[in-house]
């Protein structure tokens, strides 16, 4: 009995806990930018910082975990 074995299997190694390098970077970079925004304007204009941090980190998490056509 012959079986077909898939030849092209995409597998990303997990380096940062259960996250791949790509997912880790998509989360770490926006978090770092949000931290820099906090240092720049977070203490004087907290609502603006909070709103921008939500969009930055939320977008990073969305790009890390949502796959479109794949």
Residue pairs with C-beta under 8 A, 6 or more apart in sequence:
12 20
12 21
12 22
13 20
13 21
14 20
15 21
15 24
16 23
16 24
19 27
19 64
22 64
23 64
23 65
24 64
26 60
26 61
26 63
26 64
27 57
27 60
27 61
27 64
29 60
30 56
30 57
30 59
30 60
31 56
31 57
31 60
33 56
34 49
34 52
34 53
34 56
34 57
37 49
37 52
37 53
37 56
38 49
38 53
41 48
41 49
42 49
